[in-house]
Amino acid sequence: MIFYTGITAFLFLLRFLLKYDHIARRQLYYIIFSFLFLFVTFRYQVGCDWETYYKIYLKFINIDWPDIIGGPGRGAISMGWLNLALDLDLHYVFMLLPFSIIFFIGVHSLARRQPDPLGFLILLFPILIINMPMSGVRQGAAIGLICLAFCAFIDRRPIIFTIWVLLATGIHNSAFIFLSFLPFATGRINNTRVFITVLFAVPCLILLLFSDTAQFAIKTYMDSGREAYGAIYRVSILALTALYFFLFIKKKMDKNFSK
């Protein structure tokens, strides 16, 4: 924990020192981006999924094609890749490498659109990177594809948005819920589209609730007696940042990014 806190503090201090040097920030962005990519991809025994996938790699846990399609929380694309990687006897690192690549491609696609790409990237380290690609391998890759979907959403390209969301669903089933944004992907927002979104989102939520993914999560995290000690911190960060946004940032964002 001290190690990660130290990295976070260093990155925040670095960004503060470069507050007025736009050229240095842009050049440093690619160095920090490369460092974080290598740091996440080649970590050792870090994250709850690392050991699980290592057991799969050692064939302590078998993957069968019927499980690839219907397993709890499993996307067909991600499980298909794991199966292929095992058949090809790839090194463990290379088995997980595509998931990290997809995440960082998505992050870069969003970062380069920001007024401050370096600040955006640094902020992601303690908020998103530690929590997702360094913990949930498939979830991290799905988030990368959803980042690409958000770019298509911003560009008002509903077909491309849908393709990225469906691919993300192939990595992790939970990404399916983002299809509820589709009525707004053309940029036109009105009461009719809000109503359509609600009609679409409700059955999606019901399907997710009764899906194998949700039942597996309930059994694993609620009925097993286990406790997620980090949950209070993750939920608190979400709640506090959301509150900060609505109280202090929303009006400024509407003013500065009117389009």
C-alpha positions in Angstrom: 0.0 0.0 0.0 2.9 2.4 0.9 4.5 1.6 -2.5 1.3 2.5 -4.5 0.7 5.6 -2.4 4.3 6.7 -3.1 3.9 6.2 -6.9 0.6 8.2 -6.7 2.2 11.0 -4.7 5.1 11.2 -7.1 2.9 11.4 -10.2 0.7 14.0 -8.6 3.7 16.1 -7.6 5.2 15.7 -11.1 2.0 17.0 -12.7 1.9 19.9 -10.2 5.5 20.9 -11.1 4.7 20.9 -14.8 1.5 23.0 -14.3 2.6 25.7 -16.8 4.8 23.6 -19.1 2.4 22.3 -21.7 5.1 21.0 -24.0 6.8 19.0 -21.2 3.5 17.6 -20.1 2.7 16.3 -23.6 6.1 14.7 -24.0 6.0 13.2 -20.5 2.6 11.8 -21.2 4.0 9.0 -23.4 6.7 8.2 -20.9 4.2 7.8 -18.0 1.8 6.0 -20.3 4.6 3.4 -21.2 5.6 3.1 -17.6 2.0 2.4 -16.5 1.5 -0.1 -19.3 4.6 -2.1 -18.3 3.8 -1.7 -14.6 0.3 -3.2 -15.1 1.2 -5.8 -17.7 4.3 -7.3 -16.0 3.2 -7.1 -12.4 3.8 -10.3 -10.4 1.2 -11.8 -8.0 -0.8 -8.6 -7.9 -4.6 -8.5 -8.1 -7.2 -11.0 -7.3 -7.4 -12.4 -10.8 -3.6 -13.0 -11.1 -3.6 -16.2 -9.1 -6.9 -17.4 -10.6 -5.6 -17.1 -14.2 -2.3 -18.6 -13.2 -4.2 -21.7 -12.0 -5.9 -21.8 -15.4 -2.5 -21.4 -17.0 -1.1 -24.4 -15.0 -4.3 -26.3 -16.0 -5.3 -26.6 -12.4 -8.6 -25.2 -13.7 -9.9 -26.6 -17.0 -11.7 -24.5 -19.5 -14.3 -26.3 -21.7 -16.0 -24.7 -24.7 -19.5 -25.1 -23.2 -18.3 -23.1 -20.3 -16.9 -20.4 -22.6 -20.4 -19.4 -23.8 -22.5 -19.9 -20.7 -20.1 -19.5 -17.7 -20.9 -16.9 -15.0 -19.5 -13.5 -15.9 -17.5 -14.9 -18.8 -17.4 -13.3 -22.2 -17.0 -15.6 -25.2 -14.2 -13.5 -26.7 -12.1 -13.5 -23.5 -12.6 -17.1 -22.6 -12.0 -18.1 -26.2 -8.7 -16.3 -26.2 -7.6 -18.0 -22.9 -8.5 -21.4 -24.4 -6.4 -20.6 -27.6 -3.5 -19.3 -25.5 -3.5 -22.6 -23.5 -3.6 -24.6 -26.7 -0.6 -22.7 -28.1 1.3 -23.0 -24.8 2.0 -19.3 -24.7 3.9 -17.9 -21.7 1.6 -16.7 -18.9 2.5 -13.0 -19.5 1.5 -13.2 -23.1 -1.7 -14.9 -22.1 -2.7 -11.8 -20.3 -1.0 -9.3 -22.5 -4.0 -8.6 -24.9 -6.2 -7.6 -22.0 -3.8 -4.9 -20.9 -3.2 -3.7 -24.4 -7.0 -3.3 -25.0 -7.4 -1.4 -21.7 -4.6 1.1 -22.5 -5.7 1.6 -26.1 -9.1 2.7 -24.8 -7.5 4.9 -22.1 -5.3 6.6 -24.7 -8.2 7.2 -27.0 -9.9 9.2 -24.2 -6.8 10.8 -22.8 -5.8 12.4 -26.2 -9.1 14.2 -26.3 -8.6 15.9 -23.0 -7.1 19.4 -22.5 -4.6 17.8 -20.1 -3.9 14.2 -21.2 -1.1 13.7 -18.6 -3.3 14.9 -15.8 -6.1 12.6 -17.0 -3.8 9.6 -17.1 -2.3 10.3 -13.7 -5.7 10.6 -12.1 -6.6 7.2 -13.5 -3.8 5.4 -11.7 -5.3 5.5 -8.1 -8.9 5.7 -9.2 -9.2 3.2 -12.0 -6.0 1.4 -12.9 -5.3 -0.1 -9.5 -8.9 -1.1 -9.1 -9.5 -2.7 -12.5 -6.7 -3.8 -14.9 -4.5 -4.7 -12.0 -7.3 -6.6 -10.3 -10.0 -7.7 -12.8 -8.2 -8.8 -16.0 -11.3 -9.1 -18.2 -13.1 -6.2 -16.7 -10.1 -4.0 -17.4 -10.2 -5.0 -21.1 -13.9 -4.4 -21.3 -13.4 -0.9 -19.8 -10.9 -0.2 -22.6 -13.4 -1.1 -25.2 -16.1 1.0 -23.4 -13.6 3.9 -23.6 -13.6 3.5 -27.4 -17.4 3.3 -27.3 -17.4 6.6 -25.4 -15.3 8.2 -28.1 -17.8 7.1 -30.7 -20.6 8.4 -28.5 -18.9 11.8 -28.3 -18.5 11.8 -32.1 -22.2 10.9 -32.6 -21.5 7.6 -34.3 -24.2 5.2 -33.0 -23.2 2.2 -35.2 -19.5 2.3 -34.1 -20.7 2.8 -30.5 -22.8 -0.3 -30.7 -20.0 -2.4 -32.2 -17.5 -1.4 -29.4 -20.1 -2.2 -26.7 -20.9 -5.6 -28.2 -17.2 -6.4 -28.3 -16.8 -5.3 -24.7 -19.7 -7.6 -23.8 -17.8 -10.4 -25.5 -14.9 -9.7 -23.0 -17.2 -9.3 -20.0 -21.0 -9.7 -20.0 -21.6 -6.7 -17.7 -20.7 -4.3 -20.5 -24.1 -5.1 -22.1 -25.8 -2.4 -19.9 -24.0 0.4 -21.8 -26.2 -0.4 -24.8 -28.9 1.6 -23.0 -26.9 4.8 -24.0 -27.6 4.0 -27.7 -30.7 6.3 -28.1 -28.4 9.3 -27.2 -25.5 8.3 -29.4 -26.8 10.5 -32.2 -26.4 13.6 -30.0 -30.1 14.4 -29.9 -31.6 14.3 -26.4 -35.3 14.7 -25.8 -38.0 13.3 -23.6 -38.9 10.6 -26.2 -35.3 9.3 -26.2 -35.1 9.4 -22.4 -38.3 7.3 -22.3 -36.9 4.8 -24.8 -33.7 4.5 -22.8 -35.6 3.8 -19.6 -37.7 1.1 -21.4 -34.5 -0.5 -22.7 -32.5 -0.2 -19.5 -35.1 -1.8 -17.2 -35.2 -5.2 -18.9 -31.4 -5.1 -19.3 -31.1 -4.6 -15.5 -33.6 -7.4 -14.9 -31.7 -9.7 -17.2 -28.4 -8.9 -15.6 -29.9 -9.4 -12.1 -31.1 -12.9 -12.9 -28.2 -13.8 -15.2 -25.5 -16.3 -14.3 -23.1 -13.4 -13.8 -25.3 -11.8 -11.1 -26.1 -15.1 -9.4 -22.4 -16.0 -9.3 -21.5 -12.6 -7.8 -24.3 -12.9 -5.2 -23.2 -16.3 -4.2 -19.5 -15.4 -4.1 -19.6 -11.9 -2.5 -22.9 -11.9 -0.5 -23.7 -15.4 0.5 -20.2 -16.8 1.1 -19.5 -14.9 4.3 -16.6 -13.2 2.7 -16.1 -9.4 3.1 -14.6 -7.0 0.5 -12.6 -4.8 2.8 -11.8 -2.4 -0.1 -15.4 -1.9 -1.1 -16.0 1.0 1.4 -13.1 2.9 -0.2 -14.2 2.3 -3.8 -17.8 3.3 -3.1 -16.7 6.3 -1.0 -14.5 7.6 -3.8 -17.4 7.2 -6.3 -19.8 9.0 -4.0 -17.5 11.9 -3.1 -16.3 12.5 -6.7 -19.9 12.4 -7.9 -21.0 14.9 -5.2 -18.0 17.1 -6.0 -18.9 17.1 -9.7 -22.5 18.1 -9.2 -21.7 20.8 -6.6 -18.6 22.4 -8.2 -17.8 21.2 -11.7 -21.1 20.6 -13.6 -21.8 24.3 -14.3 -18.2 25.0 -15.3 -18.3 22.0 -17.7 -21.5 23.1 -19.2 -19.9 26.5 -19.8 -16.5 25.4 -21.1 -17.8 22.4 -23.1 -21.1 23.7 -24.4 -21.1 21.3 -27.4 
